């Protein structure tokens, strides 16, 4: 028996309807994609900061 809590109320996942299970799967997928997008954004922000520092260093040489 797995249990999830939504809005403070616990639910036994074995007793969910097929439609509720499908929506739960959709929610879990979207949460994973959001986490992946946030991680990707962190990488891109780091790269941008590095490129900006390299540009600044190059400009200071002139």
N, C-alpha and C positions, 0 to 999 in steps of 0.2 A: 504494500500500500504506500504509494507516494502521495505527498500532500503539498499543495501550494496554498499560499495566502494571497488573497486579492482584497484590497480595501479593508484589511484587518480581519477578514473572515477566512477560515481554513476550508479547503475543499479537498476531498479524496479524489485524486485523478482517475482512479479506477471506476469511479461512479459518474464521471462526466459523460455527457452525450457525445456522439461522434462529432457533431458540429462544434461543440465546446472544445474538444480535443484538437480539432483542426485549427480553431482560432488560437488556442494555446501554442500550437506548433508555429503558427504564423508569427505570433508575438515573440517567441523565442528566436526565430530566424531573424526578425527585424532587430531585436536587441543585439544579436551577434553582428549584424551588418553595421549597426551604429557604432559598436565597439571597434570594429575593423576600420570604419571611416575615421573615427577619432584618432586611432593609432596612426593611420596614414596622414592625417592632418598634422600630427606632431612631427612626423618625419619630414614633411614638406616645410613646416615652419622652421625646423632646424636647418634644413638645406638652404632655405631662403636667407636665414641669418648668416650662415657661413658665406654664401655668395655675396651678401651685402658687405661683410667684413673684408672679403677679398677685393671687392671693388674699391672700398675706401682705402685699403692699403695701396692699391695700384694708383689711385688718384693722388695719394700723398707723395708718391715717387715723382710726380711731374712738377 
